[in-house]
Amino acid sequence: MHKTTVAIEDVPEAAVLAEPVLDVHQQVLLSAGTLLTPARLDSLRQRGVTRLVIVAAAPDAVESLALQAQTDERLQYLFRHALQAGQVNPLLHMVARYRQGGSP
């Protein structure tokens, strides 16, 4: 995986973070692998973030990473109640593997 650092204004559509974004207190704002949506970019701008390290790959690989990030995001939303309760949910991991083309 190749990484590239870009200004937040130059982040291409459906870019994926290659490294986590930290605030001034070293708290994680967004983790590596996160799909950068316009809303997330606006939020980062408001927090003073000016540069991001994103995945620089062939267009097909970027689409694949973006699709995987969207799938992960959707699963996190669907399992949000169990995750908030701190429960480890084996079903979440099985569904994630299945959606990524593996066997459940």
Backbone as a printed PyTorch tensor [residue, N CA C, xyz], in Angstrom:
tensor([[[  0.8500,  -1.1760,   0.0000],
         [  0.0000,   0.0000,   0.0000],
         [  0.8940,   1.2380,   0.0000]],

        [[  0.6340,   2.1160,  -0.9260],
         [  1.3810,   3.3630,  -1.0020],
         [  0.5990,   4.4520,  -0.3020]],

        [[  1.3240,   5.3320,   0.3600],
         [  0.6980,   6.4450,   1.0720],
         [  1.1200,   7.7450,   0.4190]],

        [[  0.2570,   8.7370,   0.5190],
         [  0.6040,  10.0660,   0.0580],
         [ -0.0050,  11.0850,   1.0060]],

        [[  0.7180,  12.1570,   1.2430],
         [  0.2200,  13.2350,   2.1010],
         [ -0.3270,  14.3360,   1.2080]],

        [[ -1.5660,  14.7360,   1.4890],
         [ -2.2150,  15.7710,   0.6770],
         [ -2.8450,  16.8120,   1.5840]],

        [[ -2.9870,  18.0230,   1.0280],
         [ -3.7300,  19.0670,   1.7360],
         [ -5.1870,  18.6410,   1.8080]],

        [[ -5.8590,  18.9980,   2.8680],
         [ -7.2480,  18.5640,   3.0660],
         [ -8.1520,  19.0430,   1.9230]],

        [[ -7.8120,  20.1790,   1.3010],
         [ -8.5990,  20.6940,   0.1820],
         [ -8.4300,  19.8530,  -1.0760]],

        [[ -7.3380,  19.0870,  -1.1540],
         [ -7.0320,  18.3040,  -2.3460],
         [ -7.3470,  16.8210,  -2.2070]],

        [[ -8.0440,  16.4440,  -1.1520],
         [ -8.3740,  15.0370,  -0.9420],
         [ -9.3710,  14.5980,  -2.0160]],

        [[ -9.0380,  13.5440,  -2.7840],
         [ -9.9610,  13.0870,  -3.8200],
         [-11.2000,  12.4230,  -3.2220]],

        [[-12.2390,  12.3530,  -4.0290],
         [-13.4910,  11.7350,  -3.5930],
         [-13.2480,  10.2610,  -3.2740]],

        [[-13.8590,   9.7900,  -2.2150],
         [-13.7670,   8.3920,  -1.7620],
         [-12.3490,   7.9850,  -1.3820]],

        [[-11.5650,   8.9250,  -0.8700],
         [-10.2200,   8.6020,  -0.3950],
         [-10.3250,   7.8620,   0.9330]],

        [[ -9.2920,   7.0880,   1.2290],
         [ -9.2420,   6.2990,   2.4550],
         [ -7.9860,   6.6960,   3.2240]],

        [[ -8.1430,   6.8960,   4.5250],
         [ -7.0070,   7.2710,   5.3630],
         [ -5.9950,   6.1290,   5.4480]],

        [[ -4.7250,   6.4650,   5.2710],
         [ -3.6580,   5.4710,   5.4090],
         [ -3.1160,   5.4580,   6.8320]],

        [[ -3.2660,   6.5800,   7.5360],
         [ -2.8040,   6.7010,   8.9260],
         [ -3.8960,   7.3830,   9.7400]],

        [[ -3.9460,   7.1210,  11.0350],
         [ -4.9700,   7.7740,  11.8480],
         [ -4.7440,   9.2840,  11.9160]],

        [[ -5.8340,  10.0140,  12.1240],
         [ -5.7570,  11.4620,  12.3040],
         [ -5.8730,  11.7380,  13.7970]],

        [[ -4.9010,  12.4640,  14.3350],
         [ -4.8570,  12.7580,  15.7690],
         [ -5.1090,  14.2470,  15.9990]],

        [[ -5.7040,  14.5700,  17.1470],
         [ -5.8790,  15.9820,  17.5000],
         [ -4.6440,  16.4640,  18.2560]],

        [[ -4.6800,  17.6800,  18.7490],
         [ -3.5180,  18.2580,  19.4300],
         [ -3.1650,  17.5180,  20.7220]],

        [[ -4.1100,  16.7720,  21.2730],
         [ -3.8870,  16.0170,  22.5100],
         [ -3.5570,  14.5520,  22.2160]],

        [[ -3.2760,  14.2540,  20.9420],
         [ -2.9410,  12.9060,  20.4960],
         [ -4.0880,  11.9090,  20.6510]],

        [[ -5.3130,  12.4180,  20.6510],
         [ -6.4950,  11.5600,  20.6550],
         [ -6.8690,  11.2500,  19.2020]],

        [[ -7.2910,  10.0300,  18.9310],
         [ -7.6340,   9.6230,  17.5710],
         [ -8.9730,  10.2460,  17.1710]],

        [[ -8.9280,  11.0280,  16.0820],
         [-10.1580,  11.6040,  15.5260],
         [-10.7790,  10.6390,  14.5180]],

        [[ -9.9450,  10.1010,  13.6470],
         [-10.3780,   9.0910,  12.6750],
         [ -9.2740,   8.0540,  12.5630]],

        [[ -9.6520,   6.7890,  12.4930],
         [ -8.6470,   5.7310,  12.4110],
         [ -8.2610,   5.4510,  10.9660]],

        [[ -7.1200,   4.8060,  10.7990],
         [ -6.6710,   4.4060,   9.4670],
         [ -7.7140,   3.4800,   8.8540]],

        [[ -7.9170,   3.6180,   7.5500],
         [ -8.9140,   2.8010,   6.8600],
         [-10.2710,   3.4550,   6.7580]],

        [[-10.4160,   4.6400,   7.3500],
         [-11.7000,   5.3440,   7.3270],
         [-11.9210,   5.9930,   5.9710]],

        [[-13.1160,   5.8420,   5.4420],
         [-13.5110,   6.4920,   4.1950],
         [-13.7540,   7.9670,   4.4810]],

        [[-13.1410,   8.8380,   3.6970],
         [-13.2700,  10.2830,   3.9170],
         [-14.4600,  10.8300,   3.1490]],

        [[-15.5010,  11.1270,   3.8770],
         [-16.7060,  11.7140,   3.2970],
         [-16.6120,  13.2340,   3.4080]],

        [[-17.4240,  13.9670,   2.6410],
         [-17.4220,  15.4270,   2.7650],
         [-17.7000,  15.9000,   4.1940]],

        [[-18.5930,  15.2370,   4.8940],
         [-18.9110,  15.6250,   6.2710],
         [-17.6960,  15.4240,   7.1890]],

        [[-16.9810,  14.3260,   7.0020],
         [-15.7930,  14.0770,   7.8270],
         [-14.7020,  15.0910,   7.5220]],

        [[-14.5360,  15.4240,   6.2500],
         [-13.5300,  16.4260,   5.8780],
         [-13.8730,  17.7850,   6.4790]],

        [[-15.1510,  18.1700,   6.4640],
         [-15.5780,  19.4360,   7.0760],
         [-15.2750,  19.4380,   8.5740]],

        [[-15.5620,  18.3220,   9.2240],
         [-15.3030,  18.2150,  10.6570],
         [-13.8090,  18.3540,  10.9550]],

        [[-12.9800,  17.7250,  10.1340],
         [-11.5310,  17.8230,  10.3320],
         [-11.0370,  19.2570,  10.1050]],

        [[-11.5930,  19.9300,   9.0990],
         [-11.2160,  21.3360,   8.8510],
         [-11.5510,  22.1940,  10.0660]],

        [[-12.7110,  21.9640,  10.6680],
         [-13.1250,  22.7320,  11.8430],
         [-12.1880,  22.4920,  13.0260]],

        [[-11.5510,  21.3450,  13.0510],
         [-10.6140,  21.0220,  14.1350],
         [ -9.1870,  21.4580,  13.8070]],

        [[ -9.0180,  22.1150,  12.6640],
         [ -7.7140,  22.6580,  12.3160],
         [ -6.7850,  21.7110,  11.5790]],

        [[ -7.2990,  20.5740,  11.1140],
         [ -6.4720,  19.6300,  10.3640],
         [ -6.2630,  20.1960,   8.9590]],

        [[ -5.0130,  20.2310,   8.5120],
         [ -4.7120,  20.7990,   7.1940],
         [ -4.1720,  19.7740,   6.2040]],

        [[ -3.5950,  18.6700,   6.6990],
         [ -3.0170,  17.6600,   5.8170],
         [ -3.4220,  16.2650,   6.2970]],

        [[ -3.5760,  15.3600,   5.3300],
         [ -3.9600,  13.9850,   5.6370],
         [ -3.0650,  13.0270,   4.8740]],

        [[ -2.8270,  11.8640,   5.4540],
         [ -2.0990,  10.7990,   4.7730],
         [ -3.1450,   9.8040,   4.2860]],

        [[ -3.2320,   9.6870,   2.9630],
         [ -4.2440,   8.8190,   2.3710],
         [ -3.5860,   7.6970,   1.5800]],

        [[ -4.3880,   6.6910,   1.2580],
         [ -3.9210,   5.5710,   0.4550],
         [ -3.8100,   6.0500,  -0.9890]],

        [[ -2.6430,   5.8510,  -1.5770],
         [ -2.4240,   6.1840,  -2.9820],
         [ -2.2790,   4.8710,  -3.7250]],

        [[ -3.3010,   4.5250,  -4.4680],
         [ -3.2930,   3.2430,  -5.1600],
         [ -3.9290,   3.3990,  -6.5290]],

        [[ -3.8990,   2.3280,  -7.2780],
         [ -4.5590,   2.3220,  -8.5800],
         [ -6.0540,   2.5540,  -8.3760]],

        [[ -6.7340,   3.1300,  -9.3690],
         [ -8.1710,   3.4210,  -9.2180],
         [ -9.0000,   2.2180,  -8.7810]],

        [[ -8.7100,   1.0220,  -9.3060],
         [ -9.4670,  -0.1650,  -8.9040],
         [ -9.2490,  -0.4880,  -7.4320]],

        [[ -8.0130,  -0.3220,  -6.9750],
         [ -7.7100,  -0.6000,  -5.5730],
         [ -8.3880,   0.4110,  -4.6640]],

        [[ -8.4370,   1.6680,  -5.0930],
         [ -9.1030,   2.7030,  -4.2960],
         [-10.5920,   2.4050,  -4.1980]],

        [[-11.1970,   1.9960,  -5.3180],
         [-12.6200,   1.6350,  -5.2930],
         [-12.8630,   0.4700,  -4.3460]],

        [[-11.9850,  -0.5200,  -4.3920],
         [-12.1210,  -1.6810,  -3.5200],
         [-11.9970,  -1.2760,  -2.0570]],

        [[-11.0020,  -0.4270,  -1.7440],
         [-10.8340,   0.0380,  -0.3660],
         [-12.0290,   0.8750,   0.0790]],

        [[-12.5440,   1.7030,  -0.8170],
         [-13.7000,   2.5290,  -0.4870],
         [-14.9160,   1.6520,  -0.2180]],

        [[-15.1130,   0.6330,  -1.0380],
         [-16.2360,  -0.2790,  -0.8390],
         [-16.0890,  -1.0340,   0.4760]],

        [[-14.8730,  -1.4660,   0.7740],
         [-14.6310,  -2.1620,   2.0410],
         [-14.8890,  -1.2260,   3.2190]],

        [[-14.4600,   0.0230,   3.1070],
         [-14.6780,   0.9910,   4.1800],
         [-16.1650,   1.2530,   4.3690]],

        [[-16.9170,   1.3520,   3.2680],
         [-18.3610,   1.5600,   3.3710],
         [-19.0260,   0.3650,   4.0390]],

        [[-18.5840,  -0.8340,   3.6870],
         [-19.1380,  -2.0460,   4.2900],
         [-18.8430,  -2.0740,   5.7850]],

        [[-17.6020,  -1.7700,   6.1510],
         [-17.2300,  -1.7430,   7.5720],
         [-18.0460,  -0.7040,   8.3300]],

        [[-18.2250,   0.4570,   7.7070],
         [-19.0020,   1.5310,   8.3270],
         [-20.4490,   1.0890,   8.5570]],

        [[-21.0220,   0.4310,   7.5610],
         [-22.4070,  -0.0410,   7.6610],
         [-22.5350,  -1.0940,   8.7600]],

        [[-21.5760,  -2.0010,   8.8360],
         [-21.6180,  -3.0240,   9.8800],
         [-21.4680,  -2.4090,  11.2670]],

        [[-20.5970,  -1.4200,  11.3930],
         [-20.4430,  -0.7300,  12.6800],
         [-21.7660,  -0.0860,  13.0920]],

        [[-22.4770,   0.4670,  12.1140],
         [-23.7680,   1.0810,  12.4140],
         [-24.7870,   0.0150,  12.8270]],

        [[-24.8420,  -1.0660,  12.0920],
         [-25.8140,  -2.1160,  12.3890],
         [-25.5680,  -2.7610,  13.7580]],

        [[-24.3080,  -2.8620,  14.1690],
         [-23.9520,  -3.5000,  15.4300],
         [-23.6430,  -2.4700,  16.5250]],

        [[-24.0590,  -1.2290,  16.3260],
         [-23.6880,  -0.1380,  17.2300],
         [-24.1320,  -0.3710,  18.6720]],

        [[-25.2900,  -0.9510,  18.8900],
         [-25.7800,  -1.1440,  20.2560],
         [-24.9140,  -2.1570,  21.0170]],

        [[-24.5510,  -3.2220,  20.3410],
         [-23.6920,  -4.2200,  20.9820],
         [-22.2960,  -3.6500,  21.2170]],

        [[-21.8030,  -2.8500,  20.2740],
         [-20.4630,  -2.2780,  20.4260],
         [-20.4320,  -1.2410,  21.5380]],

        [[-21.5130,  -0.4590,  21.6920],
         [-21.5770,   0.5380,  22.7590],
         [-21.6290,  -0.1270,  24.1240]],

        [[-22.2200,  -1.2920,  24.1760],
         [-22.3080,  -2.0150,  25.4400],
         [-20.9990,  -2.7420,  25.7580]],

        [[-20.0430,  -2.6610,  24.8410],
         [-18.7510,  -3.2880,  25.0750],
         [-18.7500,  -4.7810,  24.8540]],

        [[-19.7630,  -5.2810,  24.1750],
         [-19.8440,  -6.7100,  23.9280],
         [-19.0300,  -7.0720,  22.6950]],

        [[-18.3690,  -8.1980,  22.7620],
         [-17.6830,  -8.7310,  21.5890],
         [-18.7210,  -9.5710,  20.8610]],

        [[-18.9410,  -9.2570,  19.6060],
         [-19.9880,  -9.9390,  18.8660],
         [-19.3730, -10.7870,  17.7590]],

        [[-19.3330, -12.0930,  17.9500],
         [-18.7480, -12.9600,  16.9240],
         [-19.5050, -12.8770,  15.6000]],

        [[-20.7970, -12.5930,  15.6610],
         [-21.5770, -12.4690,  14.4290],
         [-21.0600, -11.3090,  13.5760]],

        [[-20.6900, -10.1910,  14.2040],
         [-20.1330,  -9.0560,  13.4680],
         [-18.8930,  -9.4890,  12.6900]],

        [[-18.0070, -10.2250,  13.3110],
         [-16.7800, -10.6690,  12.6500],
         [-17.0800, -11.6590,  11.5260]],

        [[-18.0570, -12.5300,  11.7320],
         [-18.4290, -13.4820,  10.6910],
         [-19.0250, -12.7610,   9.4850]],

        [[-19.9080, -11.8050,   9.7230],
         [-20.5190, -11.0520,   8.6330],
         [-19.4660, -10.2310,   7.8960]],

        [[-18.5490,  -9.6170,   8.6270],
         [-17.4860,  -8.8270,   8.0020],
         [-16.6290,  -9.7080,   7.0890]],

        [[-16.2380, -10.8950,   7.5640],
         [-15.4490, -11.8100,   6.7290],
         [-16.2270, -12.2170,   5.4860]],

        [[-17.5070, -12.5200,   5.6600],
         [-18.3450, -12.9310,   4.5380],
         [-18.4550, -11.8280,   3.4940]],

        [[-18.6670, -10.5820,   3.9540],
         [-18.8030,  -9.4520,   3.0350],
         [-17.4930,  -9.1310,   2.3260]],

        [[-16.3800,  -9.5350,   2.8950],
         [-15.0830,  -9.3150,   2.2620],
         [-14.6760, -10.4830,   1.3710]],

        [[-15.6090, -11.4100,   1.1610],
         [-15.3560, -12.5140,   0.2380],
         [-14.8400, -13.7830,   0.8760]],

        [[-14.7640, -13.7880,   2.1940],
         [-14.3030, -14.9870,   2.8910],
         [-15.4590, -15.8780,   3.2590]],

        [[-15.1550, -16.9550,   3.9170],
         [-16.2220, -17.8480,   4.3750],
         [-16.6220, -17.4260,   5.7940]],

        [[-17.8930, -17.5770,   6.1250],
         [-18.3620, -17.1670,   7.4630],
         [-17.8870, -18.0270,   8.5490]]])
